Every structure is written in structure tokens, then in C-alpha cells.
Amino acid sequence: MKRRTLMTPGPSPVPSFVREALSQEIIHHRTDEFRQILKEVNERLKEVFCTRNPVVTFASSGTGAMEAAVSNFFSKGDRVVAICGGKFGERWAEIAKSYSLDVIEVKVEWGLSASPQELAKILDDNKPVKGVLTTLCETSTATVFDIEAIGKVTREKGALLVVDAISGLGQEVFHPDKWAVDVVVAGSQKGLMLPPGLAFVSVSSRAQEAIKSSNLPKYYFDLDKALKGSQKNDTPFTPAVALIVGLNRSLEAIKQEGIEARCKKFAKMAKACRLAATALGLEIFSQRPSNSVTAICAPQTIKSSDIVKKLRKEFGLSIAGGQGPVKDKIFRIAHMGWINEQDLIMCFSLLEKALLDLGHKFELGVSLSRLEEVIYG
């Protein structure tokens, strides 16, 4: 049986100590034992989110948290700005439209970051704007947005700032309280080193006030119920018990390493990945590349999907291809969660083999030399 290796930007690898926690005998969720676990999870999530605000957990994918972030803070007809610089910025717009919000889409060229100055003008020209929906790391383009600068604009203009940190949390430097971020959403299957299935929403005091006036329909994703349950270390509905037990273990490991140390580690890995790719004669797609995932332009004569398929079929290595307008043009290599430097070296060793087989010319081993210079230098 071929060994399978995940270098995709979600799901990402699950370490053995988390898998061990996931395999424990199931416990009942309405017990003091589980409430104690949930209490620890709630406090540790705040540390990873770098916030004092409460963080609630849902049994869903990250998209569920995005939907909760729309349905709980706005009312029918409210005007919101969705920054669409990739697949997941576009998802913000799609969710908001499905709830009959008045959506202004800010189109950002894929691979570029949103302009805070342009956002300020849009907010001035389209008053009143209730909220701005954006991303920390746009996974589809491997681009990190300047949330600090965006936060200054939205707070000055009086709009709620809602940020999708699903792929960025745990790798990107992120200070939502300092940067005037009102709502942060995340998921379990990326930087938190878990299988898919949990979603998270942090809610500022301003956002909690906005909940009171929202008239959009919600039931399972009702944040008022979730926040009240969280205060008692409980949940309004049956939680994903095993995943939360596993989450507690992963959060413990992250705390031991330290969130600042992890961000520095992944920044170094991201730099190594970019330099290794350019050593192969390949271009980096993003103009503001992230620390969570790197998007690399395929050679003009090779489809990126052929690279992805070859690595998966022949070597059991999964990386991600391009989406939307960059389908067959880019491939993406993750450095997040449990992925480490040795994984990156192995990945580029196999990538070199695949590229050679597909006809791309370069000096054998050149990417590995650049990787090792950065990682071990």
C-alpha cells in the first residue's frame, strides 16, 4: 500500500497524538467530564485566535462558520462589502446574497491583495455599509491580506469587520483585537491539525450588540444560543464530542510550542518554499504571498493539473491545483499545521522528479539546495 502524504491547504495532516485522542472511548456531552474539556478548549481557542473575545464551536465545515457570520450580525437589505480576491472572497458574496443582503463586490485581481485606500473610498461612496467581509489568507491564491490596515478603515467608517481566517489561523501573524476585527471564522482541518468537521466563530462586544438587531433566519447557527451555552461550558445542540477531545489535544500542543514561535516557523518554511520554486525556474503567483500556502505557476508547456495528478498517482503525495481562472495554471503547496521542514524537502524531491518526467528542464537537486540553505542555514 502506497504511503499517502498531505501537503494540501486543507485537509492537512493529523498528528499521531491527536489521532490517539480521537480514538478514545466516547463520552457523553452533558457531563462534568465533557464540560471540563470544553472549558479548556474555549480558553485555549482564545489563545490561538489571539483574542479576549469568546470563541464558539460548531459541528460543521468552515463554510458553516461563514454562514453564521452573515446570518447573525445583519438584517435583510443591509449593505455589506465583500472583498472578492479569490474563491473564498467570492463565497462571502454568495452567502450574503443568499440572505438577501445588498452586496457590493470589490473585485481584486487574483494574486493581489485588497487595497485599504480603495476600500475606504467604497465605504464613503456607498453609505451606510453595515459590514465588510474579507479573508486573512485567500487560500485559492495563497495571498495574505493586510487585515491591520483594513481594520483601521472599517473601524473609522463604523462597519463591522468579518474575517475568514480558515487557512491562515496558526501560521499568519494575526491580532484581531488590536486590528479592530469584530468576527473571525476558522475551521479545524488546517492549522489546528484535525480532520474536517469543526468550525469556530469569535465574536467581539460590538458584534454581540449587532446580534440583538439581526432579523435574518437562523436556528442551528444561532450565535446567541451558542454564546450563552459557551458561558456555561456547554453547547445548545449535540457537539462533535470526539473532535472536540482531539481539538483539546491539538490546542495543548500548539500552546506548548507557542503561537508566535509557530508563525515564525511557518514564515521560514514559506520563504524556503518560494526560493525552492524559483530555483526551478518557476514563478510565484501571489504578489503578497502567505505563510500558510504557496501558489506556484506551472511551466507554460505543462498543465498544473498534470503535476498534481502525477504526484498523487505515482508517489501518494497530495498537493492542490488551481481553481477558477487559474485552473491548470498554478499548483499550491501547503506549509501549515503539522507539516514540517522534512515534509517540504520530501515534497520538492518528488516535485523535481515529476517536473523532469513532464519535460521541464532544470538542474537536478537545485530546489533542495535552496530549501536546505533556508531551513538549516
ABEGO torsion letter per residue (X at the ends): XBBBBBABBOBBBBBAAAAAAAABBBBBABBAAAAAAAAAAAAAAAAAAGBABBBBBBBBBAAAAAAAAAAAABBBGBBBBBBBAEAAAAAAAAAAAAAGBBBBBBBBBBGBBBBAAAAAAAAAAAOBBABBBBBABBAAAGBBBBAAAAAAAAAAAGBBBBBBAAAABGABBBBAAAAGBABBBBBAABAAGBBBGBBBBBBBAAAAAAAAABABBBBAABAAAAAAAAAAGBBABBBBAAAAAAAAAAAAAAAAAEAAAAAAAAAAAAAAAAAAAAAAGBBBABABBBAABBBBBBBAABBAAAAAAAAAAAAGBBBBBBBEAABGABBBBBBBEABBAAAAAAAAAAAAAAAAAAGBBBBBGAAAAAAAAAAAX
